[in-house]
Amino acid sequence: MNRIQTTDSSIMAIRNPNSLWAIVLAAGTASRFGRPKLLESYGGEPLICRALRAAHHVAAGRVVLVTGHNNKAVELVANGLFDEAVYNPAFADGLGSSIAAGVRHCRGRAEAVLLLLADQPLIDGAYLEKLIGKWCSSDADIIMSEYNDTIGPPAIFSKSTFESLAVLSGDEGARPIVKSGRYNIATMGEQIENPDIDKPEDLQ
């Protein structure tokens, strides 16, 4: 796997940010949390709304919400903050199936997808702008975030990966694609604070 660790603003942009679609993944069962966590408030706003506002900041008109467990309640709370919704009937199969559902929904219109987890409340529009800027000035297939000495979402996957993304399943999300060695991967070159909300005490 090739990993690029630098950001170079002097590189001429070769990609159009308006060709990128944002997919907000909100289909999980939140089994570790014990109740519908995406409706829980963080900083005075439901988690799902925070994620969608960040996505809208960089992809207005191209925000796809993928739901599954508790889908009606999630869509009701998120009303007006997404452009299109996709229900993943296989949500219990894991995150991979939700990624696949979102990609299949918009792959005919997108040159890349920005994958966001709905339970990472410190991710904001300003950071996503930087992530997209990296994609625009890079020829990498995948742009990953860096935190906790690892790489993960939010991440951008170019069209070259869509065939692989569209058949994902299981609990590992897009990790098998990232680890496959088939694609050129770049990172932001900076560690960010990006906690997952897995338990009620994580909201404090």
Secondary structure, 3 states (H helix, E strand, C coil): CCEECCCCCCCCCCCCHHHEEEEEEECCCCCCCCCCHHHCEECCEEHHHHHHHHHHHHHCCCEEEEECCCHHHHHHHCCCCCCEEEECCCHHHCHHHHHHHHHHHHCCCCCEEEEEECCCCCCCHHHHHHHHHHHHCCCCCEEEEEECCEEEEEEEEEHHHHHHHCCCCCCCCCHHHHHCCCCCEEEEEEECCCCCCCCHHHHC
